Amino acid sequence: MSNGNDIAQPDQPVFAAELTPHRSLGLRAFRIFALIAGLMTLIHTFVFVVIGAWPIVFFFGLDFALLLGAFWLNYRSARAREEVSISRTDVSIRKVAPAGQVTEHRFNPFFARFDVSRHTEIGIVSMKVSDRRRATDIGSFLNREDRESFAAAFAGALATVKRR
């Protein structure tokens, strides 16, 4: 015998995903890479100091600092994420910037449209959720395969909610 608690709550998510940028070089591998690059810089610095071309040492230091700076910016941008959820009453897209600023977009699922722009050779180029008044891009940092799988799952969940 059922007491009515078996019915799904309208604000329970039907679909939820956290989208994060992919980084192929993990933190441990980066440390190994930085150690090797640092050792190579030191060896080359030593060689140029020994042969008397000591002004070049500053350029090696600058190159190494720029390399580490580029990786720092890359890993900092990897802190960005998007939290996407669909319930029967709400489509919520919460974007967290690398610096921590949060922007939240909410849409009525019955008026929300999911638009996907495709290129014949590349596949999905952009994804956007919109209603009559506003729109927001979604998953712009995802790779090709992740965009395809997310688009299929998101579109299916949105269609399921609209059918009910």
N, C-alpha and C positions, 0 to 999 in steps of 0.2 A: 504494500500500500504506500502510495506516495503522499508526502505532506506538502508538496508544492516547492520544495527547496531544490528539486532537480532541474528546474528551468534556469537557463543561463541568464545571468544578470546583464542588463543592457549596457552597462559600462565596463564589462569584462572584455579585455582585448581578444579579438578574433585572430589578430596578426600583430606580432611585435618583432622588431629587428633593431639591432644596433649596428650602424654602418661605420666602419673605421678604415682609414687609408692603409693600404698594404705597404710594408717596408720589407724588402728582400734581405736586407742586412740587419741581423739581430744585434742587440747590445754587446753580447760577448764577441761576436765576429767583428764588430766595429772596434772594440778594444784591441783585438789582435791586429787588425788593419792599421790602427793608429800607432801601435807599438812598432810594427814593421816600417811604416812611413817615417816615424821618428828616428828609428835606427838608421835608415837610409839617409835621412837628412843629416844626422850627426856624422856619418861616414863621409859623405860628400863635403860637408863643412870642413872636416879635418883635412881632407885631401887638398881643398882649395886654400886653406890656411897654410899648409906645409909648402905648397908651391908658390906662395906669396900673393895669391889673388884674394886677399882677405875681404875686399869690398863685396864680393859675390856672396859671402856668408849671410849678409843682411837679406839678400833676395831669397836664399833658401829658407830663412826664418819666416819671411813674409809669405812664401808659398805654403809652408806648413801651417801657419796661422790661418791663412785663407781656406785651406783644405778642411781644417778642424771647424772653422766657422760655417762653412757650407754644410757640413754634416750636422752641426748643432741646429742650424735652421731647418734642415730636413727632418730631424727627429722632433723638433719643436712643432712643425706643421703636422706631424703624425698624431699629435694629441687631439686633433679635431675629430669630432664624431657627430653622428646624427642618430637620434633615437626616434624610430617611427613606429606608431601603433595605430591600429584600426579597431574600433569597437562599433557597436550598432548605433551609437550616438555621436561618435567623434572620430575624426582622423587627425592625429596629433603628430607634428613633426617638430622635434626639439633639436636645434642645432647648437653645438658647443664649439666655440672657436678655440684655437690653440692657446690663446691667452686666458681662456676661461669664461668669456662672455657668452651668455645663453640667449638665444632667440627662439621663441616658441610660436608656431603657426598651428592654428586649429581650423578645421573645416568640417562642415556638416557632410557626412558620408553620402547623403542622397543628392547633394549638389556638387560634390567634388568630382573633378575630372582628372584622370591620369594621362598625361600626354607624353609620348615617347617619340623623340626625333631619331631617325635612323639614316645612316649613310650606307650605300650599297656594299662598300668594301670594308668599312670599319665596324659596322654594326650600330649599336645604340650610341649616339653622340651625347644626348641629354635627356633627362627625365624631369617632368614638372608636374606638380599637383596644383590645381587651380579651382576657383569657383567663379562666380559672376564678378567679384570685386578685386580679387588679388590672386597672386600666383607665387610659388616658391620652387626653386630648383631643388633637386634631391639627388644624392649619390654622385655628385660631380667628380669626386675623387676616386671612385671605384674603377677597377680594371674591367676590361671587356666582358670576361666571363661572369664576374660578379654582377655587373649591370644587367646582363641577360637573365641570370637566375633571380635577382631581386625584382626585376620588372615583371617576370612571370608570376612570382609569388604575390607581389603587391597587387597586381591587376586581378589575380584570382580572388584574393581576400576582399578587395573592394567590390567585386562583382557579387560575391557571396553575401556580403552585408546588404547590398542594394536589392537582392532578390528577396530577402526575408521581410 
